[in-house]
Structure formats: C-alpha cells, structure tokens
Amino acid sequence: MHGWFPWSMWLTSVVFLTVIVWWFIGVNNGRNDDANAPRRILDERMARGDIDRDEYRERLTALRER
C-alpha cells in the first residue's frame, strides 16, 4: 500500500491541474468572443461587401473610441 501513495499524489495533481487549465481556457474563450463580437461583425460585413472601405474605417474608428 505504501508504494501507491506517490503515484496517487502525482495522478491527483495532474488531474487537478488539467481541470484548472481546462476551466481557465473555457472562461477566457467566452470573454474574448464577447469582447471581439462587434469587430468580428464589422469584418464580416466588409468581407461580404455590405459596406465599403470608407464606411468600414469610420465604423472601426467609432468602435475603438468606445
């Protein structure tokens, strides 16, 4: 039984760190999506041709000033 103790501590540490990293990545991805949503929408509209270059620059400037 004494021989399993170091392995169980190591395995517990690896699992704990994996859960922490997984949670941190998930939380950050959610925040980044929300923060970049207006810029992403503006980029998509430009790519589709809904707005021209001048309007894109004007709206991008307005977004940066917010």
N, C-alpha and C positions, 0 to 999 in steps of 0.2 A: 504494500500500500504506500509506503514511503516513496517509492520510485515514481508514482504517478503525480505527486504534488508539483514538481517543477513543470511538467507538461500541462497540467490543468491550469496553472497560473499563466503560462505562456499563451495557451489557447483562449483563455478568458480575456487576456489583454488584447489579442488580435481581434477577437470578436467585438470588443468594446470600441477599439479604435476604428474598425470598419463601420460600425453603426454611427459613430460621431462624424466621420468623413462623409458618409452617405447622406446624413441629415444636413450637414453644412452645405454640400453641393446642391441639394434639393432646395434649401432655403434661398441660397444665392441665385439659383436659376429663376425662381419665382420673382425675386426682386428685380433682376435685370430685365426680364421680359416687360414688366410694368413700366420701368423707367425708360426703356427704349421704344415703347409702342408708338408714340407719336412720330418719332423719326423713321421707324420702320414703315409706317403707313405712308408717310411722305415719300420715302424712297420707292415704295411700290407704285404709288400714283405716277411718279416721274417715269418709272420703267414702263408702265402701261401706256404712257403718252397722254394721260389725263390732264397734266399740267406741263407748261413749257419750262425752259431753263430759268428764265427770269422769275416766274412765279415760284419755282422751287427754291431759288436763292432767297427770295423775300420771305417765304414761309419758314425756311430754315433759320434765318436770322431772327424771326419772331419767336421761334421755339427756343433758341439759345438765350434770348433776353428774358424769358420767363423765369 
